Amino acid sequence: MKRRSGPSNFWQNMAMRLGLIIAIALVVQAVLFGQTAEEVRHEGSWSGPTFDRGYVIDWERRHEMGAYTLYAPDGTKLYSTSPSQLGFVKTLFEGLAADTDGTVAAIRHIFDPWQLEGTILLIDSSGKPGLTIHTGAHLPTRICFANDHSIWTVGYEYGKDDFLVFHHFSRDGQQLGAFVEWSDIACGFNAMSTLQGKVGGGWTLRVSKDRLGLSVPSGFLKEKWIEVSLSGNLIGQWEWDFDRSLNFGPVAFTASNVLYAQVWNYERPIGYAIFDRNTKTWKKVKGYPKGRLLGADQDDLVFSEEDGGWTILHRIPSGAVHIISGKRAQQFEPREH
């Protein structure tokens, strides 16, 4: 005589099947998107985030220009500060960068009747100001830390037609070198307009395992990407035109020198693309998760997504993102200089 399974057995079987389906879905997600189960959650939303070496610098656009909040890699809020809180009057931070130990480098320009001088203020992970590096006539506008914790800047010299654009400093303030004449990379705008800092989030200067990458406006509806080796040699520069219907804005530069851009259509983001140096084209990609690409951490891509009162960071290997091929492939060709 057969024994009929009761309701409890039915629900146990359903639970087992549901669990199996969820497990398979997670595996598929991991294969397709390269996502790990671990995500970093930040309470609240950001105003103007810059992702840098694991940390998030959130520019406070609604308050004093140059004010920011620093978040640790685990999502912990470390501190909030501003130029005025640090004792600086009638000034702002022209650029900010974070190192792996939480040190922030802040660019300041000193204006008085007798001099125009650039400085870099180092602020520790508790928000306490430390060493000030004086850069003299070199007025930094872009800044980043290298893997050896040295500091790279891009800037101009006021009133000069030609000057060295890239400067390299040690963490104790010694200048290690200056490279690349402005005349070698000059654009349609003047140096001050081309090299101006990006206050309020995002980035325009990054370092990989063997080079620096710099994004600049190069004229009306024109953008340029410039690469310089860590020994100071100009590797290459590429320029592209854009209009409101199609624009490529660099957003991530990996340790392996892969450059990602966000693709815009009439001020609406429509996806991402990578730059192919061999064909000198932008190629649209797929395989990324929801959210906004903030930048790269070594060879991982970091996306942010708002969920209720939280901002969640998703980190995926860049290899999980693939170029779209076939009829759906889209390419855009910049000009090489």
Phi, psi and omega in degrees: 000126181284144177260127181277135180288139181273180181301325182297319179295323180300312182290329176296317179296319179297320180295320179295317180295318179297318178299320179295318179298316179298317180298317179296320179298320179294322179295316179299318179299317180295322180290315185285321187249351179068018185278144173265165180290337184277128177231151178260125182250131176246132179286134179087183179248166182253154179268308181210079189281143168238120177269126185212111174053042177095338182262158173243122172259116181256109178289130181271087185294334186280350185240216182296136178297125182101349175289144181206163173238138180252130177246139180283166180302334180271007178095354181290134174283121183271312178188166171235143179205177180204165178304317182293324178295332179269006174094012181260124183254140178054046178212167174215169176272120182285337180194153181225146175214150179243145174256174185293341179264007179090000175292134176251133174257123183242127179275131173229143172250130181261120179246127170208174184299342188251345184203157171231109190231144175265146176219158173233119179261128176265128183239127184282178188290353175261357181094008181273126179289145180233237185295139169251124178262124180267126184254004176066226182289341176289115181259098182295144175233336178233149185206147172202158175267143175269173181296336178269011177074006171286173188238132174248139175228157170238139181190187183227172174241121186297130175084359180257143179280330180219148185190171177271128190274315184265125178238147185234129183231149172279166180294339178266010170097003180277136176282126183263345179167164175218138193216160171066108177292144177303322181298339180280340182232010185306145184240190181291335176268167174286170187298318182297319180288320182291319188262008181303150182289165178251088181276130174111016175118165182079191180206161178221358176220127179218158180240140176252201181291336185216008182200167173256146175237131184231130177251127181221152168286136186242009180158184180293118182058040178225147178225150180225142174245128185237136177238134181228134179291163180289350173266001173097010181268138178288119181274314182180166177211139185228135182238143177221149175271156174209163172221186185295334183279341181204120181213143178240118180244114180304133181229345181207139179224112187276170178298333180268016173072025175271126182256126179249142176232149170274137180263129182243143174228111182050052177065016178243124179292132183236014177138196183228159179216157174244154181268126179259107182292331181294316180262354181056045180226156168272133180236126181292148185234167176222172177100006180265156181280179175293158176111189185251131177284114182272329183162195181239148172236102192057243180255012175266149174259140184241120180248148175244144180217131178274133181222096182066236179269015183235152169246124186250132175263127174252130179244125180229150174296139181298335178293346178283348180264130187239148176290135176287128182244176178076210185293335182275356181296139176230131180231152179219130190253114173277175179258135178269141180257000000 
